[in-house]
């Protein structure tokens, strides 16, 4: 799958989110990268996505003026899952929702409990 096709799937997943999520993500940049570099994944664990920022639950007035939060979605690790096309689309959307959940302060253990880990 080419990068532009992957980006289209990410955009479709974003488009399907409720309006209140779009409003909350107004100051978050979502980036598609082929794969995480060592600065994002030093253990080379095949990350599918990554949220970089301060979760809403941990923010204070001192965080005003900080750089925007980022959500990365990594194309090659998704493709390495070797999923059928529809399952890959679902996995990309799931990764996006997972990283957005981190922005809202939801930790991995809670995401596992509710089936989004």
Residue pairs with C-beta under 8 A, 6 or more apart in sequence:
1 75
1 79
1 88
3 32
3 34
3 75
6 32
6 73
6 75
6 78
6 92
7 32
9 88
9 89
9 92
9 93
10 30
10 32
10 73
10 92
10 96
12 89
13 89
13 92
13 93
13 96
13 97
14 22
14 30
14 96
16 93
17 97
17 100
21 100
24 56
24 103
24 104
25 100
25 103
27 68
27 69
28 53
28 68
28 69
28 70
28 71
28 103
29 68
29 69
29 70
29 71
30 70
30 71
30 73
30 96
31 70
31 71
31 72
31 73
32 72
32 73
32 74
32 75
33 72
33 73
33 74
33 75
34 74
34 75
34 76
35 74
35 75
35 76
35 77
36 47
36 50
36 72
36 74
36 77
38 44
40 47
40 50
40 52
40 72
41 47
41 50
46 77
46 80
47 72
47 74
47 77
48 73
48 74
48 77
48 78
48 91
48 95
49 71
49 72
49 73
49 74
49 95
49 96
49 98
49 99
50 71
50 72
50 74
50 99
51 69
51 70
51 71
51 72
51 99
51 100
51 102
51 103
52 69
52 70
52 71
52 72
53 68
53 69
53 70
53 103
54 63
54 66
54 69
55 102
55 103
55 104
55 105
56 103
56 104
56 105
57 104
57 105
58 105
69 103
71 96
71 99
71 100
71 103
72 99
73 92
73 95
73 96
73 99
78 88
78 91
78 92
78 95
79 88
81 88
81 91
83 91
94 116
97 116
98 111
98 116
98 117
101 111
101 116
108 117
109 117
111 117
